[in-house]
């Protein structure tokens, strides 16, 4: 919009009223008359320039500031907005100035000045807040709330939860290990939430950041730090996580040159942005995770030993889902409810046979695979019941290929009976009921086989 400056009439105000009003204004205000004599100099101007009202009011502005913007406006009657200016040595300001008219007659000029360093600081804080806001918006998109609290009642996962709760309020670095999809990030978030830290939880996939961008992503950069850098600069991961927790997922994929820089951050607790000089103090906790054998990588010189011990103060190894058989039905029930709600469907029921198939599968992709399978089943189920036919074909085929594993009773005597019965029946099928060959396969005397056949009432 084109700005049109007109000679507006101003209401005359008693200076006894005007002075306290001017002194309440945060910006430094200076008013000069048509001859360049200072008539108003508020408290903020006194503070900004260290010149009292008694010293300057009634005197020419040029005596104090030969190149003052307000004086140039007085001469040209042309307004100036938000211009960087250094009116004297060591003084750096952002100034705006307008010509002053009273009843259509030019009477001088008025300026409002702000300390340039303060403006830059406020701008940087705004950019930092904006960076955190963008980060949080992206996190909200990623976090669907499907996992909720850590799920599980099996002894081996309950023990891990108890350990996580115990170390959460401490400052110790934590290393979470386990196969992909076992819930390492869920555990990390749980530790952060119980830590009492007020800052953000910032997850980072070290495998997803190109090697050449590691430094700028982690440390941030200043304006003009490199070709293509944003003119505003950018906060890095460590700054965003300051006061909170940074979660370094797939830490085993971090390049060696960045491992050295990370070690220094952990030791010094400060960073410098790329292209910058200012040291930024950090107060953050580091939780890392990997599905690799870092000890073996240390032996092969693919991971720094000193960094490994810095990160691995407390290690929590999460068991795969196949070792948490009792938790699979709990996960299935949880995901059914979540995905039914997310897809605006009534909560579906699951038949025993379908549940048995899902419970016996080994889930190489762990919780993540189970979650994806249940989502697929929910969106494709039409009659509100999960049947055997609802389960993915690859799971059924895998069970047929490897044989469905049978859960034996805890009663050892009964378990042995069932195991022996199953083994004898399988041997007889393989040998087409040839008892001599079956006994050989079972590695028992033929007389013992006959005895077992009678004892377990196995019909040939």
C-alpha positions as CSV (number, residue, x, y, z in Angstrom):
1,X,0.0,0.0,0.0
2,X,1.4,3.4,-1.0
3,X,1.9,5.7,1.9
4,X,0.7,9.2,1.6
5,X,2.0,11.7,4.1
6,X,-0.3,14.6,4.8
7,X,0.0,17.6,7.1
8,X,-2.3,16.6,9.9
9,X,-3.4,18.8,12.7
10,X,-2.2,17.8,16.2
11,X,-4.0,18.5,19.4
12,X,-2.0,20.7,21.7
13,X,-1.3,19.0,25.0
14,X,0.0,20.6,28.2
15,X,3.7,19.5,28.7
16,X,3.0,18.7,32.3
17,X,0.7,15.9,31.0
18,X,2.9,15.0,28.0
19,X,6.1,14.5,30.0
20,X,4.9,11.6,32.2
21,X,3.3,10.0,29.1
22,X,6.6,10.2,27.2
23,X,8.5,8.8,30.2
24,X,6.2,5.7,30.2
25,X,7.1,4.8,26.6
26,X,9.6,2.0,26.3
27,X,11.3,3.4,23.2
28,X,13.7,6.4,23.3
29,X,11.7,9.4,22.2
30,X,13.2,12.6,21.0
31,X,11.3,15.7,19.7
32,X,13.1,18.6,18.1
33,X,11.6,21.9,16.9
34,X,12.0,23.4,13.4
35,X,15.4,24.8,14.4
36,X,16.8,21.5,15.7
37,X,16.4,22.3,19.4
38,X,15.5,19.4,21.6
39,X,12.1,19.9,23.3
40,X,11.3,16.4,24.5
41,X,13.8,13.8,25.7
42,X,12.2,10.9,27.6
43,X,13.5,8.6,30.3
44,X,14.2,5.8,27.8
45,X,16.4,8.2,25.8
46,X,18.3,9.0,28.9
47,X,19.0,5.4,29.5
48,X,19.8,4.5,25.9
49,X,22.3,7.4,25.3
50,X,23.3,8.1,28.9
51,X,22.4,11.8,28.5
52,X,20.0,13.4,31.0
53,X,17.1,15.6,30.2
54,X,18.8,18.5,31.9
55,X,21.8,18.2,29.7
56,X,20.1,18.1,26.3
57,X,16.7,19.8,26.4
58,X,16.9,23.3,25.1
59,X,20.1,22.6,23.1
60,X,20.7,21.7,19.5
61,X,20.6,18.0,18.7
62,X,23.6,18.5,16.5
63,X,25.8,19.2,19.6
64,X,25.2,15.7,20.7
65,X,24.4,13.8,17.5
66,X,25.8,15.5,14.4
67,X,24.3,12.9,12.1
68,X,21.0,12.3,13.9
69,X,18.2,10.8,11.8
70,X,15.6,13.1,13.5
71,X,17.6,16.1,12.3
72,X,17.8,14.8,8.7
73,X,14.0,14.4,8.8
74,X,13.7,18.0,10.1
75,X,15.6,19.1,7.1
76,X,14.0,17.0,4.4
77,X,10.5,16.5,6.0
78,X,10.6,13.0,4.6
79,X,9.8,10.1,7.1
80,X,12.2,7.3,7.8
81,X,11.1,3.9,9.2
82,X,13.1,1.2,11.0
83,X,16.6,2.2,9.8
84,X,19.8,0.9,11.4
85,X,21.9,3.9,12.5
86,X,25.0,4.7,14.5
87,X,24.5,8.3,15.7
88,X,27.8,8.2,17.6
89,X,30.7,5.9,18.2
90,X,29.6,2.8,20.1
91,X,26.0,3.5,19.7
92,X,23.9,1.2,17.4
93,X,20.2,1.7,17.1
94,X,17.1,1.0,15.0
95,X,15.4,4.4,14.5
96,X,12.1,5.7,13.0
97,X,11.4,9.4,12.5
98,X,8.5,11.5,11.3
99,X,8.1,15.2,10.5
100,X,5.9,17.0,13.0
101,X,3.1,19.3,12.0
102,X,0.8,21.4,14.3
103,X,-2.3,22.8,12.7
104,X,-0.8,22.3,9.3
105,X,2.4,24.1,10.1
106,X,5.8,22.3,10.1
107,X,7.1,22.4,13.7
108,X,10.0,19.9,13.7
109,X,10.4,16.1,14.0
110,X,10.0,13.2,16.3
111,X,12.0,10.0,16.5
112,X,11.7,6.7,18.4
113,X,14.9,4.7,18.8
114,X,15.6,1.1,20.0
115,X,18.9,-0.5,21.0
116,X,19.9,-2.5,17.9
117,X,21.4,-5.3,20.1
118,X,18.2,-5.6,22.0
119,X,16.1,-5.7,18.8
120,X,18.4,-8.5,17.5
121,X,18.1,-10.4,20.7
122,X,14.3,-10.2,20.6
123,X,14.3,-11.2,17.0
124,X,16.5,-14.2,17.8
125,X,14.2,-15.2,20.6
126,X,11.3,-15.0,18.3
127,X,13.1,-17.1,15.7
128,X,14.0,-19.6,18.4
129,X,10.4,-19.8,19.6
130,X,9.2,-20.2,16.0
131,X,11.7,-23.0,15.4
132,X,10.4,-24.8,18.5
133,X,6.8,-24.2,17.4
134,X,7.6,-25.7,14.0
135,X,9.3,-28.7,15.7
136,X,6.3,-29.2,18.0
137,X,3.9,-29.1,15.1
138,X,5.9,-31.8,13.3
139,X,6.0,-33.9,16.4
140,X,2.3,-33.7,16.8
141,X,1.9,-35.1,13.3
142,X,4.3,-37.9,14.1
143,X,2.8,-38.9,17.5
144,X,-0.5,-40.5,17.0
145,X,-1.0,-41.5,20.6
146,X,-1.4,-45.1,19.6
147,X,1.2,-46.4,22.0
148,X,0.1,-44.4,25.0
149,X,1.8,-45.7,28.1
150,X,4.2,-48.5,27.9
151,X,2.2,-51.7,27.5
152,X,3.1,-55.1,28.9
153,X,2.7,-57.4,31.9
154,X,5.3,-60.1,31.2
155,X,8.1,-60.3,33.8
156,X,10.9,-59.4,31.4
157,X,9.2,-56.1,30.3
158,X,8.0,-55.2,33.8
159,X,11.6,-55.4,35.0
160,X,12.7,-52.9,32.3
161,X,9.8,-50.5,33.2
162,X,10.9,-50.6,36.8
163,X,14.5,-49.7,35.8
164,X,13.3,-46.9,33.6
165,X,11.2,-45.4,36.4
166,X,14.2,-45.7,38.8
167,X,16.7,-43.8,36.6
168,X,14.2,-41.3,35.1
169,X,14.7,-38.5,37.7
170,X,18.5,-38.8,37.5
171,X,20.8,-37.0,35.0
172,X,22.4,-40.3,33.8
173,X,22.8,-40.9,30.1
174,X,20.7,-43.9,29.0
175,X,21.4,-46.4,26.2
176,X,18.3,-48.4,25.0
177,X,19.1,-51.4,23.0
178,X,16.9,-54.0,21.2
179,X,15.6,-55.1,17.9
180,X,13.9,-52.6,15.6
181,X,10.3,-52.1,16.6
182,X,10.6,-53.1,20.2
183,X,9.5,-49.7,21.5
184,X,12.8,-47.9,22.2
185,X,11.4,-44.4,21.5
186,X,8.4,-45.1,23.7
187,X,10.7,-46.0,26.6
188,X,12.8,-42.9,25.9
189,X,9.7,-40.7,26.0
190,X,8.5,-42.4,29.2
191,X,11.9,-41.6,30.8
192,X,11.7,-38.0,29.7
193,X,8.2,-37.6,31.0
194,X,9.2,-38.9,34.4
195,X,12.4,-36.9,34.5
196,X,10.9,-33.6,35.7
197,X,12.6,-31.8,32.8
198,X,10.6,-28.9,31.5
199,X,12.2,-28.7,28.0
200,X,11.2,-30.6,24.9
201,X,11.7,-34.3,24.1
202,X,13.6,-34.1,20.7
203,X,13.9,-37.4,18.8
204,X,16.5,-37.7,16.1
205,X,17.1,-40.5,13.7
206,X,20.8,-40.5,13.1
207,X,20.4,-42.7,10.1
208,X,18.2,-40.2,8.3
209,X,20.6,-37.2,8.4
210,X,23.1,-36.9,5.5
211,X,26.7,-36.9,6.7
212,X,27.3,-33.4,5.3
213,X,24.4,-31.9,7.1
214,X,25.1,-33.5,10.6
215,X,26.9,-30.4,12.0
216,X,24.4,-27.8,10.9
217,X,21.4,-30.0,12.0
218,X,22.8,-30.6,15.4
219,X,24.5,-27.3,16.2
220,X,22.4,-25.0,14.0
221,X,24.0,-22.2,12.0
222,X,24.2,-18.4,11.8
223,X,23.1,-16.2,8.9
224,X,25.3,-16.7,5.8
225,X,27.2,-19.6,7.4
226,X,27.3,-21.4,4.0
227,X,25.9,-21.3,0.5
228,X,22.1,-21.9,0.7
229,X,21.9,-21.2,4.4
230,X,18.8,-19.3,5.6
231,X,19.3,-15.6,6.0
232,X,17.7,-15.9,9.4
233,X,20.0,-18.7,10.6
234,X,18.6,-21.8,12.3
235,X,18.5,-23.4,15.7
236,X,20.1,-26.8,15.9
237,X,18.8,-30.0,17.6
238,X,20.7,-29.4,20.8
239,X,19.4,-25.8,21.2
240,X,15.8,-27.0,20.6
241,X,16.3,-29.7,23.2
242,X,18.0,-27.4,25.7
243,X,16.4,-27.9,29.1
244,X,14.9,-31.2,27.9
245,X,16.0,-34.5,26.4
246,X,17.5,-35.3,23.0
247,X,16.9,-38.9,21.8
248,X,19.5,-40.1,19.4
249,X,17.9,-43.1,17.7
250,X,20.2,-45.4,15.5
251,X,23.2,-43.9,17.3
252,X,25.3,-46.7,15.7
253,X,24.9,-45.0,12.3
254,X,26.4,-41.7,13.5
255,X,29.6,-40.9,11.4
256,X,32.9,-41.0,13.3
257,X,33.6,-37.3,12.8
258,X,30.3,-36.4,14.4
259,X,30.9,-38.9,17.3
260,X,33.9,-36.8,18.2
261,X,31.8,-33.6,18.2
262,X,29.0,-35.2,20.2
263,X,31.6,-36.4,22.8
264,X,32.8,-32.8,23.2
265,X,29.2,-31.5,23.6
266,X,28.7,-34.1,26.4
267,X,32.0,-33.1,28.1
268,X,31.7,-29.3,27.7
269,X,27.9,-28.9,27.8
270,X,28.0,-26.1,25.3
271,X,28.0,-25.6,21.5
272,X,28.8,-23.0,18.9
273,X,26.6,-22.6,15.8
274,X,28.2,-23.2,12.4
275,X,29.5,-19.8,11.3
276,X,29.1,-18.4,14.8
277,X,31.4,-17.5,17.7
278,X,29.1,-17.4,20.7
279,X,29.2,-20.3,23.1
280,X,25.7,-21.6,23.9
281,X,25.4,-23.3,27.3
282,X,23.4,-26.5,27.3
283,X,21.3,-28.3,30.0
284,X,20.1,-31.5,28.3
285,X,19.9,-35.2,28.8
286,X,21.0,-37.6,26.2
287,X,19.1,-40.9,25.6
288,X,20.4,-43.0,22.7
289,X,19.2,-46.2,21.1
290,X,20.5,-48.8,18.7
291,X,19.7,-52.2,17.3
292,X,23.4,-52.8,16.6
293,X,26.1,-54.4,18.8
294,X,28.0,-51.2,19.8
295,X,30.6,-53.2,21.8
296,X,31.5,-55.1,18.7
297,X,31.6,-51.9,16.7
298,X,34.0,-50.5,19.3
299,X,36.3,-53.5,18.9
300,X,36.2,-53.0,15.1
301,X,37.0,-49.2,15.5
302,X,33.6,-48.3,14.0
303,X,32.4,-46.6,17.1
304,X,34.4,-44.4,19.6
305,X,35.0,-46.3,22.9
306,X,35.0,-43.0,24.9
307,X,31.7,-42.0,23.5
308,X,30.2,-45.4,24.1
309,X,30.9,-45.2,27.8
310,X,29.6,-41.7,28.0
311,X,26.3,-42.7,26.4
312,X,26.0,-46.1,28.1
313,X,25.9,-45.1,31.8
314,X,22.7,-47.1,32.1
315,X,21.7,-49.7,29.5
316,X,18.1,-51.0,29.1
317,X,17.8,-53.9,26.7
318,X,14.3,-54.4,25.4
319,X,13.2,-57.9,24.7
320,X,11.7,-58.8,21.3
321,X,7.9,-59.4,21.1
322,X,8.4,-63.2,20.6
323,X,9.9,-63.3,24.1
324,X,6.8,-61.5,25.5
325,X,4.1,-64.0,24.3
326,X,1.8,-63.0,27.1
327,X,1.8,-59.4,26.0
328,X,0.7,-60.1,22.4
329,X,-3.0,-60.4,23.2
330,X,-2.7,-57.1,25.3
331,X,-1.2,-55.3,22.3
332,X,-3.8,-56.7,19.9
333,X,-6.7,-55.6,22.2
334,X,-5.1,-52.1,22.6
335,X,-4.5,-51.6,18.8
336,X,-8.0,-52.9,17.9
337,X,-9.5,-50.2,20.2
338,X,-7.2,-47.4,18.9
339,X,-7.5,-48.1,15.2
340,X,-11.3,-48.7,15.5
341,X,-11.6,-45.3,17.0
342,X,-9.2,-43.6,14.6
343,X,-11.1,-45.0,11.6
344,X,-14.6,-44.2,13.1
345,X,-15.5,-47.9,13.3
346,X,-17.2,-49.9,16.0
347,X,-14.7,-51.9,18.1
348,X,-14.4,-55.2,16.3
349,X,-14.2,-58.6,17.9
350,X,-11.5,-61.3,17.3
351,X,-12.2,-65.0,16.9
352,X,-10.1,-67.4,18.9
353,X,-8.5,-69.0,15.9
354,X,-7.4,-65.6,14.5
355,X,-6.0,-64.6,17.9
356,X,-4.1,-67.9,18.1
357,X,-2.5,-67.3,14.7
358,X,-1.4,-63.8,15.6
359,X,-0.2,-65.1,19.0
360,X,1.9,-67.9,17.5
361,X,3.6,-65.8,14.8
362,X,7.2,-64.8,15.7
363,X,6.8,-61.1,14.7
364,X,10.3,-60.3,13.4
365,X,9.2,-56.6,13.1
366,X,8.1,-56.7,16.7
367,X,5.5,-54.2,18.0
368,X,5.7,-52.0,14.9
369,X,4.9,-54.9,12.7
370,X,2.0,-56.0,14.9
371,X,0.6,-52.5,15.0
372,X,0.7,-52.3,11.2
373,X,-1.0,-55.7,10.8
374,X,-3.8,-54.8,13.2
375,X,-4.4,-51.5,11.4
376,X,-4.6,-53.3,8.1
377,X,-7.0,-55.8,9.5
378,X,-9.2,-53.1,11.1
379,X,-9.6,-51.1,7.8
380,X,-10.3,-54.1,5.7
381,X,-12.7,-55.9,8.1
382,X,-16.3,-55.6,7.0
383,X,-18.5,-57.6,9.4
384,X,-17.0,-56.4,12.6
385,X,-15.3,-59.7,13.4
386,X,-11.6,-60.6,12.8
387,X,-11.6,-64.1,11.5
388,X,-8.8,-66.5,10.4
389,X,-9.3,-65.2,6.8
390,X,-8.7,-61.7,8.1
391,X,-5.1,-62.4,9.0
392,X,-2.4,-61.6,6.4
393,X,-1.6,-64.5,4.1
394,X,2.2,-64.2,4.7
395,X,1.6,-64.8,8.4
396,X,-0.5,-67.9,7.8
397,X,2.1,-69.2,5.2
398,X,4.9,-68.6,7.6
399,X,3.2,-70.6,10.3
400,X,2.5,-73.5,7.9
401,X,6.1,-73.4,6.7
402,X,7.6,-73.6,10.1
403,X,4.8,-75.4,11.9
404,X,2.7,-73.7,14.5
405,X,4.4,-73.8,17.9
406,X,2.4,-75.4,20.6
407,X,2.2,-73.8,24.1
408,X,2.8,-76.6,26.6
409,X,1.4,-76.5,30.2
410,X,3.5,-75.4,33.1
411,X,2.9,-78.8,34.8
412,X,6.2,-80.5,33.8
413,X,4.8,-84.1,33.9
414,X,1.9,-83.1,31.6
415,X,4.2,-81.0,29.3
416,X,6.5,-84.1,28.9
417,X,3.6,-86.3,28.0
418,X,2.3,-83.9,25.4
419,X,5.8,-83.4,23.9
420,X,6.4,-87.1,23.7
421,X,3.0,-87.7,22.2
422,X,3.5,-85.0,19.5
423,X,7.0,-86.3,18.7
424,X,5.9,-89.9,18.4
425,X,3.0,-89.0,16.1
426,X,5.3,-86.9,13.9
427,X,7.8,-89.7,13.7
428,X,5.2,-92.2,12.7
429,X,3.8,-89.9,10.0
430,X,7.3,-89.4,8.6
431,X,8.0,-93.1,8.5
432,X,4.4,-94.1,7.3
433,X,3.8,-95.9,10.6
434,X,7.0,-98.0,10.3
435,X,7.7,-98.4,14.1
436,X,11.3,-99.6,13.6
437,X,12.2,-96.5,11.6
438,X,10.1,-94.3,13.9
439,X,12.0,-95.6,17.0
440,X,15.3,-94.9,15.2
441,X,14.2,-91.3,14.5
442,X,13.2,-90.8,18.1
443,X,16.5,-92.3,19.2
444,X,14.7,-94.8,21.6
445,X,14.5,-98.6,21.6
446,X,11.6,-100.1,19.7
447,X,10.3,-101.7,22.9
448,X,10.2,-98.3,24.5
449,X,8.2,-97.0,21.5
450,X,5.6,-99.8,21.9
451,X,5.4,-99.0,25.6
452,X,4.7,-95.3,24.9
453,X,2.1,-96.1,22.2
454,X,0.2,-98.1,24.8
455,X,0.8,-95.6,27.7
456,X,-0.4,-92.5,25.6
457,X,-3.1,-94.6,23.7
458,X,-1.7,-93.5,20.3
459,X,-3.4,-95.3,17.4
460,X,-1.3,-96.0,14.4
